[in-house]
Amino acid sequence: MNIDKKILSDENRLKIKVLNNPNVERIVEEYVNLCKPAKVSVITDSFPDIGYIRQQSLDLGEEKRLAMPGHTVHFDSFYDQGRDKKNTCLLVTPDMKVSKIIDVKDREEGLKEVYGIMDGIMKDKECFVRFFCLGPLNSRFSIAALQITDSAYVSHSEDLLYRVGYEYFKALKGSDDFFYLVHSAGQLDEKNNTKNIKDRRIFIDVLGKRVMTVNNQYAGNSVGLKKLALRLAIHKANKEDWLTEHMFIMGIKPENKGRVTYFTGAFPSACGKTSTAMVPGQQIVGDDIAYIRHGDDGKAYAVNIEQGIFGIIEDVNPIDDPVIYEALTTPRELIFSNVLVKDDKPYWLGMGQVLPEEGYNFSGAWKKDKKDDKGNEILLAHKNARYTIRLSELKNVDPKLYDPEGVPISGIIYGGRDSDTSVPVYQSFDWAHGMFIGASLESETTAATIGAVGVRELSPMANLDFLVVPLGTYLGNHLKFGERLSSKPLVFSTNYFLKENGKFLNEKVDKKVWLMWMEGRVHGEYSAIETPIGHVPKYEDIAKLFIQIFGKKYTREDYDRQFSIRVEKFLEKLARVEKAYSEEENIPAEFYASMEMLRNRLIAAKEKAGKTVIPPGEFA
């Protein structure tokens, strides 16, 4: 490699040489010479190397120790608190077909632009070269990933979130079958935050199997193996007849039945995804990204590509999220980000205790009623504040987390943030209708992304932000994937956010009842009411589950308010979805067949009932 020995020592050079992979050598040489760091450290799977990363994160001021042993805190820039959609682009060539909803940039133009920004961006900084594995090691699901970054915080985060991969790279035997991700936080200010926000770029180059992300620190923009590599994997999966999904994986474990039934679930950010995967008494395999393949037995099998959680911390409290709360308040290795710190203790919104009126947060020194430069109140902690922790630190981790075969999937859940339309839970009529439910998933925006809050957005399979193939191709491959399964997962829809007169109709913990009903449906233990939108639970079954799980009465009045079919609202939704998809090409015929079927059923139900809000009992 043509890198100055003052920058890449003989010891570090040897670490790359023993991989016997000229592709790795070429990539490291190219980006080191472009970014011009003062020093390059190659990190293997060894404890001393990984320990060096943790210490550098502290020494460089990217993290600070907290009072609890193992706990550290990291602060992102005031202007870097969520995924930056505006500056995230897919690089495309003139012959590449993608959906109009995807932000794209000409590949040659984009590469020229980002290379110009990256030229010398690591000056006077240390560059860390890392090797990880997406998915369990030695598995048909495994994908190797090379990370180059000048942020020890990013590198430390990846140690918590992903499996080590240095030894796995040796098994590639020189192949270029891996992703690579290049990141730089860029020039930093006195707070150790990115200065050149205007030059933030997050470019995904699926043809080059790489991501280049610069002038940012928030993990959703900087931790390349997460949502950025998700785009690369979606491209790969859609060329190879498997699925890459923005889904949790969990084992549902009903009491006294001696079984575990595995589900996946797709929810846009801040819509209850992690809290569903963490429902008390259940087992978590993963909370964010799943690779799904066909099994020899005709079932779908899934793995968590990660081994950790980068979770939203707002409202994590001992009542609603006892397992996570215990992990966050006891000694272990974890990173808080963008919370409030006072007396070396972290505080966040909704944590279930009296909160300080001053401290230090992402805005600097903070006091209650502090305002930003636009006169807006700065909250104690950001609403998208996070925690990063290994799944193995949680008491409810599923024993199959590291199983190279994955887990068999019996159910798929699609859930959004919907205040006025959908019922808390229902089941699709069939696989094609289930695909439509996922494809028409809507959610009201939250603080997890930069921009306006409360806007209703279409998010197919909760994956819209990450699609790098035409939407028609993506949906068509879902249909084909299901057609090849002799034992198809049942598909469900959930909505925890239904409101009436501004108040939620459900409590947060009620989702456990919906989960147990879905699990029972998989095993044929509950019948259901066929409505125009799908199969909804019977009152008697739900009421019995509320007694069994919470020891409380669930009234018929509550049932009718929550499970009534709001015909006009559903018809309005269908019209919105139809309009959005009118811009797309090659959408599967099954999608439009499902839409027309639902519209006809809703109109017929309205005409028969003579009203637009129909209680479920009228369909029984």
Summary of the structure (lengths in Angstrom):
residues: 620
radius of gyration: 24.3
end to end distance: 72.3
largest distance: 81.1
contacts: 2171
relative contact order: 0.11
helix: 33%
strand: 25%
